[in-house]
Amino acid sequence: MANRNTGDVAHRLVRELLPDEPTGDMPPVKYMQKVRLDNAKQLLMQTTLSVTDIALSVGYPDLFTFTRAFTRHFGLSPSRTRSIAE
């Protein structure tokens, strides 16, 4: 049996499960993080849910981890993103 790189298997699985999603060469973990953060941004801009509630609803364990990931991804904090949308 041939050895398969776990990353290659994960990429193939994501492409099979989400054929219409433009994942490119993005690792599956990074892709899922992008999806979660994009969903969070949409919730920030379209709802009055608290930032903590949004963080938990998109799968982050706590506000600190979510805020750090969101700020790195978008260049703005969740609170700043919401204030711009208002």
Order of alpha helices (4+ residues) and beta strands (2+ residues): alpha-alpha-alpha-alpha-alpha
